[in-house]
């Protein structure tokens, strides 16, 4: 029996879950690095905590602004799937964006519960 040259693609739902997990991991990296950059910036002025929270929040705002765009792209891709013209990178983009949105929504909810006002 000859080996199969082209392997069949992985089913979409488990693959999408892997993309969401990767998005969560990347978002936690972004959150930590943004916090450290803000803390380093604030260390020169004497305030460490407020600039660190501001930097993390600013990154979070941009990530949350990206999320509706990824949902729109995924909806267009689902319509194209009816005609067999869909693209897997769009699903990856939506999965990564969903992971980022989950992390930053939880981050903003934690700031809300802690009654921390940044702006």
N, C-alpha and C positions, 0 to 999 in steps of 0.2 A: 504494500500500500504506500503510495507516494505521500510525502508530508504536504500538509495544506499550506500553500503559499500565502494566501490572504486569510488571516483569522477573522472570524466574525466579530463585529463590534460588541463591546460589553453592553448589557442592558442599561437603559437610560436612567432608571430610578436609583439603583445602587451607585452608579457613577455620579449622579447628581448629588447624592448624599456625601460622597467623598469630596466633591467640590465645595459643599457647604462647610465641611469640617476644615478644609484647607483655608477657606475664607475666614473662619473663626480664628485659626492659628495665625494667619497673616494680620488680622485686625488686632490681636493681642500684641503682636510685635509692634505694629504701628502705635498702639496706645502706649506701650512702654517706652518706645523710642521718643515719641512726642513728649511724654512726661519728662524724660531725662533731658531733652533739648530745652524745654521750658525751664526746668530746674537749673540747668547750667546758665541760661540767660539770666534768670532771676538771682543767681548767686552773686553776680557782679553788682546788682543793685541793692542787695540786702534782703530781698523777698524771694523765697524759693518756691513756696507752695502755690501762690496765686498765678504766677506766670506758667508754672508747670500744668496746672489745671486748664489755664487758658489755651495753651498750645494743644493739649489733648482734645479740648472741646472744639477748637477750630478745625482740627483734622476730622473730628467726628461729624461736624456740620457738613463738610464737603462730602464725606462718605454717605451721609444720609440724603444729601441732595442727588447723589448718583443713583441711589436705589430705585426711585420711580422710573428713571431712564432705562435701567436694566430690565425692569418689569415690562415696560413698553416694547423694548427690543425682543424680549422673550415672547410676548403676545404676537408680534409680527412674525416671529420665527415659527410659532405654532400654526399660524394661518398658512405660512409657506410649507409647513409639513404636510398639509392636505394635498399639495401638489408635488410632494417628494423633493422639495427644494430647501429643506431646513439645513441648518449648519450647527454642528456641535460646539464650536467656540462661543456661540451666543448663549447656549445653555451653561457653559463654563463661566462666562461673564456674569450671568444671573445668579449662579450658585455662589460664586465668590462675593458678589455684592450682597446677597442675602446673609452670608456669614458676617460680613462687615456691619451690616445693619443690625443684626442681632446683638453683637458685642457693644456697639455704640448706643443702642437703645437702652441696654442694661446699664451702661456707664452713666447715661443721662438720668436714668431712673434712680440710680444710687446717689447721684449728686442731689437730686430732688428730695430723696428721703433723708439725706444728711443735712438738708437746709443750707447747702453751700451755694452762694450766689456769686457767679463769676463776672457777669456783665453788669 
